[in-house]
Amino acid sequence: MEFLEVLKNWFNPPKELTPLRYGRGSHALPNPQEKELFERSSEAFMRGDILEGFELFLSSLIRHDTLFSYPHLHIEKKGDHLSFHLYQGYALIKGEVTSATLEAHADIALSDKLHVALKRRFLERNFQLTYCRFSGSNGVVRLSIKLDNATITPQKIFYPLREIALNADFEKEFIAGEFDESVLLDKDHLEPLSPAEIQSNYNFMQTWITQTKQSLIGLLSNDNTGMVSFSYLTLLLQIDYLLLPHKKMVKEISEKINGYFLDDEKLAEDKNAELEQYITQLETMDINTFADQFHRCAYTFSPYEQALHDEISTFINDSLNKVRWYKNNRSNYVIPVIYRYISLYILYNYGLHPSLRFLLHIHIEVTTPEFFKAQGMIPLYDPQTKTFNQNLIFKRIREAIEPYRQRYKRLTNFAELLNYSDLDHFSQSFYLQIKNLDYTEV
């Protein structure tokens, strides 16, 4: 880091993080007063001020700096009742609160146009749900909850609201992918992608598929099952994270990735064959079918449970051990693939602290510079000259860490400790630093 850059950063502190528009989740930053509002909500309920408690709790869910033109959560208090609506992907949840009850619902679809298999599915789903239920009323299939506010607490609101939001979104996405999307209700908030964005995404997917298949020529017939697995899984994880498909495409990608890790009797070679078959389906998908799988939508709840950093460290450590094994066995091709896989899989599989999510995204930017350059961003790595934009990487790492230093005193900027000699050394040093981050509150 040059002295002038250090001086510049000293007098110009990093700005607050801005939301990432990649990966699954809320695409917004948690409310900085979330903890305080949650505690004030609990205090209001304890003194019997139900509406005040609800307003404070719902306010704690409002995420800041969202990427959408509409608020993901709107609250309105009128006299002796409070109303709200929130968005969760495909779903619109509407709620009414009085001192006695909370009632909320999401209208799913027109019941008279639904396939009988779907109606049976909703009945079966009721046995899997804890707080909410599917029902039919006035020609509409609805998912709803009703809570008694006599002994209400913030926790007793959070889990029912999260359940109805996640499940309403899941079911509407499922219907859109497998049946006729026209039967769905309350979907005007979905924002379409422009034709230029669709074409760009389609071109990148085709490029990544071609690159992956070409890299495996000569390996498929040999004893390289693990290398093939890493290549196919990394490809699907990259498509999911960077392009964010919906409907049938996201369902199938999820099934292929999760299916690979099922503890079943299938051989790894057979699982690889299934991944290859699906990747070929993506390769032959026409652009009109592809375009139908994409839109933008806001989220209120993350679908992930927050992971402990020890879990992340263990995964990174296990993955780096695999890198070491392949290095010792002269299988150099797969090493950069595993480095890409690590960050993509963590972002796919774990609920992460915002700073860690941003840090892992930096590695994805470094390893896929052409994609981000096409998005109008300054690349962090130049594959032609094989050089890093060290000043910008330093700035991005600092922006990811500094806003949280007050809460996590041992969280430190590690940019100067990274090895910028080449991509592999950068990745190795990067993950070692990520593994050892300390999120202990002091």
C-alpha positions in Angstrom: 0.0 0.0 0.0 1.5 3.3 -1.0 1.9 6.1 1.5 -0.4 8.5 -0.4 -3.1 5.9 -0.5 -2.8 5.3 3.3 -2.9 9.0 3.9 -6.0 9.3 1.6 -7.8 6.6 3.5 -6.9 8.2 6.8 -8.6 11.5 5.9 -11.4 9.8 4.1 -12.9 7.0 6.3 -14.6 4.2 4.4 -18.3 4.6 3.7 -20.9 2.2 5.0 -21.3 -0.9 3.0 -23.7 -0.9 0.1 -25.8 -4.0 -0.6 -24.6 -6.7 -2.8 -27.0 -7.7 -5.6 -25.6 -11.2 -5.9 -26.4 -14.4 -4.1 -29.5 -15.4 -2.2 -30.8 -13.4 0.7 -32.2 -10.0 1.5 -29.9 -7.9 -0.9 -29.9 -5.2 1.8 -28.0 -4.5 5.0 -29.4 -5.2 8.4 -30.9 -2.3 10.3 -28.0 -0.8 12.3 -30.5 -0.3 15.2 -31.8 -3.8 15.0 -30.7 -4.9 18.4 -31.8 -1.7 20.1 -35.3 -1.8 18.5 -35.7 -5.5 19.4 -34.9 -4.8 23.0 -37.2 -1.7 23.1 -40.0 -3.9 21.6 -39.6 -6.4 24.3 -39.8 -3.7 27.0 -43.0 -2.3 25.4 -44.6 -5.8 25.4 -43.7 -6.2 29.1 -45.5 -3.0 30.0 -48.5 -4.0 28.0 -48.1 -1.5 25.1 -48.8 -4.1 22.3 -49.0 -1.8 19.3 -45.8 0.1 20.3 -44.1 -3.3 20.7 -45.2 -4.4 17.3 -44.2 -1.2 15.6 -40.7 -1.3 17.2 -40.2 -5.0 16.3 -41.3 -4.5 12.7 -39.0 -1.5 12.5 -36.1 -3.7 13.5 -36.7 -5.8 10.4 -36.4 -2.8 8.0 -33.2 -3.3 6.0 -31.3 -0.3 4.7 -30.0 0.8 1.4 -32.0 -1.7 -0.6 -31.6 -2.1 -4.3 -35.3 -1.7 -5.1 -37.6 1.2 -5.9 -40.2 0.0 -3.4 -39.8 -0.5 0.4 -39.6 -4.2 1.4 -41.6 -3.5 4.6 -44.2 -0.8 5.2 -45.8 -0.1 8.5 -48.9 2.1 9.2 -50.3 2.8 12.7 -53.9 4.1 12.9 -55.5 4.6 16.3 -56.1 1.2 17.9 -54.6 -1.0 15.2 -51.5 -1.3 13.1 -51.2 -2.6 9.5 -48.2 -3.7 7.6 -47.1 -5.4 4.4 -43.8 -7.0 3.6 -42.2 -8.6 0.5 -40.4 -11.8 0.4 -39.4 -12.7 -3.2 -42.6 -13.7 -5.0 -44.7 -13.2 -1.9 -46.6 -10.2 -0.5 -47.5 -10.6 3.2 -50.3 -8.4 4.6 -50.9 -8.1 8.3 -53.2 -6.4 10.8 -52.4 -6.0 14.5 -54.7 -5.1 17.4 -54.1 -5.3 21.1 -55.6 -8.8 21.0 -54.3 -10.4 17.8 -51.9 -10.5 14.9 -53.4 -11.7 11.7 -51.3 -12.0 8.5 -51.8 -13.7 5.1 -50.3 -14.2 1.7 -52.6 -14.8 -1.3 -51.0 -17.6 -3.3 -53.1 -18.3 -6.3 -56.6 -18.7 -7.8 -57.9 -22.0 -6.5 -60.2 -22.8 -9.4 -57.3 -22.7 -11.8 -54.9 -24.8 -9.8 -54.0 -28.3 -10.7 -55.4 -30.9 -8.3 -51.9 -32.1 -7.5 -51.1 -28.6 -6.1 -54.2 -28.6 -3.9 -53.1 -32.0 -2.5 -49.6 -30.6 -2.0 -51.0 -27.7 0.1 -52.9 -30.1 2.3 -49.7 -32.1 2.9 -47.7 -29.0 3.5 -49.9 -28.1 6.4 -48.5 -31.0 8.4 -45.0 -29.6 7.9 -45.7 -26.1 9.1 -45.6 -24.9 12.7 -47.4 -21.5 12.7 -49.2 -20.9 9.4 -51.7 -22.9 7.4 -52.9 -23.1 3.8 -56.6 -22.6 3.2 -59.1 -21.8 0.5 -61.5 -18.9 0.7 -63.5 -17.0 -2.0 -61.6 -18.8 -4.8 -58.2 -18.0 -3.4 -55.6 -20.2 -1.9 -54.1 -18.4 1.1 -51.3 -19.0 3.6 -52.2 -17.3 6.9 -51.3 -17.0 10.6 -53.2 -15.8 13.7 -51.4 -15.1 16.9 -52.9 -14.3 20.4 -51.1 -11.2 21.8 -51.8 -12.0 25.4 -48.3 -13.2 26.0 -46.6 -11.8 22.9 -42.8 -11.3 22.6 -40.6 -10.3 19.7 -39.4 -14.0 19.4 -43.1 -15.1 19.1 -43.6 -12.7 16.2 -40.3 -13.3 14.4 -40.6 -17.0 13.8 -44.2 -17.1 12.6 -43.7 -14.1 10.2 -40.5 -15.7 8.9 -42.3 -19.0 8.3 -45.2 -17.5 6.4 -42.8 -15.3 4.3 -40.4 -18.0 3.4 -43.0 -20.6 2.6 -45.3 -18.3 0.6 -42.3 -17.3 -1.5 -41.2 -20.9 -1.9 -44.6 -22.1 -3.0 -45.2 -19.3 -5.5 -41.8 -19.8 -7.0 -42.5 -23.5 -7.3 -45.8 -22.9 -9.1 -44.2 -20.4 -11.4 -41.5 -22.9 -12.4 -43.7 -26.1 -12.7 -47.2 -24.8 -13.6 -48.9 -21.8 -15.1 -47.6 -18.6 -13.6 -50.8 -16.7 -14.5 -52.7 -18.3 -11.6 -50.5 -16.5 -9.1 -51.7 -13.5 -7.2 -49.8 -10.4 -5.9 -46.8 -10.5 -8.2 -46.8 -7.0 -9.7 -43.8 -6.0 -7.5 -41.4 -8.3 -9.5 -39.0 -6.3 -11.6 -38.0 -7.6 -15.0 -34.5 -7.5 -16.3 -33.7 -5.6 -19.4 -33.1 -7.5 -22.7 -29.4 -6.4 -22.6 -29.0 -7.8 -19.1 -30.7 -11.1 -20.2 -28.4 -11.4 -23.2 -25.3 -10.6 -21.1 -26.3 -13.2 -18.5 -27.0 -15.8 -21.2 -23.7 -15.2 -22.9 -21.7 -15.5 -19.6 -23.5 -18.7 -18.8 -22.6 -20.2 -22.1 -19.0 -19.0 -21.8 -18.6 -20.6 -18.4 -20.1 -23.9 -19.6 -17.8 -24.0 -22.6 -14.7 -23.2 -20.4 -15.6 -25.9 -17.9 -16.2 -28.6 -20.5 -13.0 -27.7 -22.3 -11.0 -27.8 -19.1 -12.2 -31.4 -18.5 -11.2 -32.8 -21.9 -8.9 -35.7 -21.2 -9.9 -36.0 -17.6 -13.4 -37.6 -17.8 -12.1 -41.0 -18.8 -9.4 -41.1 -16.2 -9.5 -41.5 -12.4 -10.3 -37.9 -11.8 -13.8 -38.1 -10.2 -13.1 -35.5 -7.5 -11.7 -33.0 -10.0 -14.8 -33.3 -12.2 -17.1 -32.9 -9.2 -15.4 -29.6 -8.2 -15.6 -28.3 -11.7 -19.3 -29.0 -12.2 -20.3 -27.9 -8.7 -18.3 -24.7 -9.0 -20.0 -23.9 -12.4 -23.5 -24.4 -11.0 -22.7 -22.4 -7.8 -21.3 -19.5 -10.0 -24.4 -19.4 -12.2 -26.6 -19.4 -9.1 -24.6 -16.7 -7.3 -23.8 -14.3 -10.1 -26.9 -14.6 -12.3 -29.6 -15.3 -9.7 -32.0 -17.4 -11.7 -35.6 -18.1 -10.4 -38.4 -20.5 -11.1 -37.6 -23.9 -12.5 -33.9 -23.1 -13.0 -33.2 -22.2 -9.4 -35.1 -25.3 -8.3 -33.1 -27.6 -10.5 -29.7 -26.0 -9.7 -30.5 -26.4 -6.0 -31.6 -30.1 -6.5 -28.4 -30.9 -8.4 -26.1 -29.2 -5.8 -27.9 -30.6 -2.8 -28.4 -34.0 -4.4 -24.6 -34.4 -4.9 -24.1 -34.1 -1.1 -26.8 -36.6 -0.2 -25.5 -39.5 1.8 -27.0 -42.1 -0.5 -25.7 -45.2 -2.3 -24.9 -43.4 -5.6 -21.4 -43.5 -6.8 -19.6 -40.1 -7.3 -19.2 -41.0 -11.0 -23.0 -41.3 -11.3 -23.6 -38.0 -9.6 -21.1 -36.4 -11.9 -23.0 -37.8 -14.9 -26.2 -36.3 -13.6 -24.4 -32.9 -13.1 -23.0 -33.1 -16.6 -26.4 -34.0 -18.1 -28.0 -31.0 -16.4 -25.2 -28.6 -17.5 -25.8 -29.8 -21.1 -29.5 -28.9 -20.6 -28.4 -25.4 -19.6 -26.1 -25.2 -22.6 -28.9 -26.1 -25.1 -31.5 -23.8 -23.4 -32.7 -21.2 -25.8 -32.6 -17.5 -24.7 -36.4 -17.1 -24.5 -36.7 -20.0 -22.0 -33.6 -18.5 -20.2 -35.1 -15.0 -20.0 -38.3 -16.4 -18.4 -36.3 -17.5 -15.4 -35.2 -14.0 -14.3 -36.5 -11.1 -12.4 -35.6 -8.9 -9.4 -37.5 -8.9 -6.1 -37.0 -7.6 -2.5 -36.7 -9.8 0.6 -37.3 -9.2 4.2 -36.1 -12.4 5.8 -32.9 -14.3 5.0 -33.5 -18.0 4.2 -30.3 -18.9 6.1 -29.6 -19.4 9.8 -26.6 -17.5 11.0 -23.6 -19.8 11.0 -20.9 -19.7 13.7 -17.5 -18.6 12.3 -16.0 -21.9 13.7 -18.2 -23.7 11.1 -16.8 -21.5 8.3 -13.2 -22.0 9.5 -13.7 -25.8 9.6 -15.0 -25.8 6.0 -12.1 -23.6 4.8 -9.6 -25.8 6.6 -11.0 -29.0 5.1 -11.0 -27.4 1.7 -7.4 -26.2 1.9 -6.4 -29.7 3.0 -7.9 -30.9 -0.3 -5.9 -28.3 -2.2 -2.8 -29.6 -0.4 -3.6 -33.2 -1.4 -4.0 -32.2 -5.1 -0.8 -30.2 -5.0 1.1 -33.2 -3.6 -0.4 -35.4 -6.4 0.5 -33.0 -9.2 -3.1 -32.3 -10.1 -2.6 -28.6 -10.6 -5.7 -28.0 -12.8 -8.2 -28.4 -10.0 -6.5 -26.1 -7.5 -7.8 -22.7 -8.8 -11.2 -24.4 -9.2 -11.3 -25.4 -5.5 -10.3 -21.9 -4.5 -13.3 -20.6 -6.5 -15.5 -23.3 -5.0 -14.7 -22.4 -1.4 -16.2 -18.8 -1.5 -19.1 -19.8 -3.7 -20.1 -22.7 -1.6 -19.9 -20.8 1.7 -22.1 -18.0 0.2 -24.5 -20.6 -1.0 -24.8 -22.7 2.1 -24.3 -20.5 5.2 -25.9 -17.5 6.8 -23.0 -15.0 7.1 -22.2 -11.8 8.9 -22.4 -8.9 6.4 -18.7 -8.2 6.6 -17.8 -11.9 5.8 -20.3 -11.9 3.0 -18.6 -8.9 1.5 -15.1 -10.3 2.0 -15.9 -13.6 0.2 -17.5 -11.6 -2.6 -14.1 -9.9 -3.1 -12.6 -13.2 -3.9 -15.3 -13.9 -6.5 -14.7 -10.5 -8.1 -10.9 -11.4 -8.3 -11.5 -14.7 -9.9 -14.3 -13.6 -12.4 -13.0 -10.2 -13.5 -14.6 -10.3 -17.0 -18.1 -10.6 -15.5 -17.7 -7.6 -13.2 -16.1 -5.5 -15.9 -19.2 -6.1 -18.0 -21.2 -4.8 -15.1 -19.3 -1.5 -15.3 -17.1 -2.2 -12.3 -13.3 -1.7 -12.0 -11.8 -5.2 -12.1 -9.8 -6.3 -9.1 -7.6 -8.5 -11.2 -6.3 -8.3 -14.8 -6.0 -11.8 -16.4 -4.0 -10.4 -19.3 -1.2 -8.9 -17.2 -1.9 -11.2 -14.2 -1.8 -8.3 -11.8 -4.0 -7.2 -8.9 -5.5 -3.8 -8.3 -4.0 -3.9 -4.8 -5.1 -0.4 -3.8 -8.7 -1.2 -4.6 -8.6 -4.6 -2.9 -7.2 -2.9 0.2 -10.0 -0.3 0.1 -12.7 -3.0 -0.4 -11.4 -5.1 2.5 -11.2 -2.0 4.7 -14.8 -1.1 3.8 -16.0 -4.6 4.8 -14.3 -4.6 8.2 -14.1 -1.0 9.5 -17.8 -0.5 10.1 -17.8 -3.4 12.5 -14.6 -2.8 14.4 -16.4 -1.0 17.3 -18.4 -4.2 18.0 -15.7 -6.7 17.1 -12.5 -5.2 18.5 -10.3 -8.0 17.2 -11.5 -7.8 13.6 -8.6 -6.4 11.6 -7.8 -5.4 8.1 -5.6 -8.1 6.6 -5.1 -6.7 3.1 -1.4 -6.0 3.5 -0.9 -9.7 4.6 -2.1 -11.1 1.4 0.2 -12.6 -1.2 -0.3 -10.9 -4.5 2.3 -12.8 -6.5 -0.4 -14.9 -8.4 -4.0 -16.0 -8.1 -3.2 -19.3 -6.3 -1.0 -17.6 -3.7 -3.5 -14.8 -3.3 -6.3 -17.3 -2.7 -4.4 -19.4 -0.2 -3.4 -16.3 1.8 -6.9 -14.9 1.5 -8.6 -18.0 3.0 -6.1 -18.3 5.8 -6.9 -14.8 6.8 -10.7 -15.4 6.5 -10.4 -18.6 8.6 -8.7 -16.7 11.4 -11.1 -13.7 11.6 -12.3 -13.1 15.1 -16.0 -12.1 15.5 -15.9 -12.2 19.3 -17.7 -9.2 20.9 -15.4 -7.5 23.4 
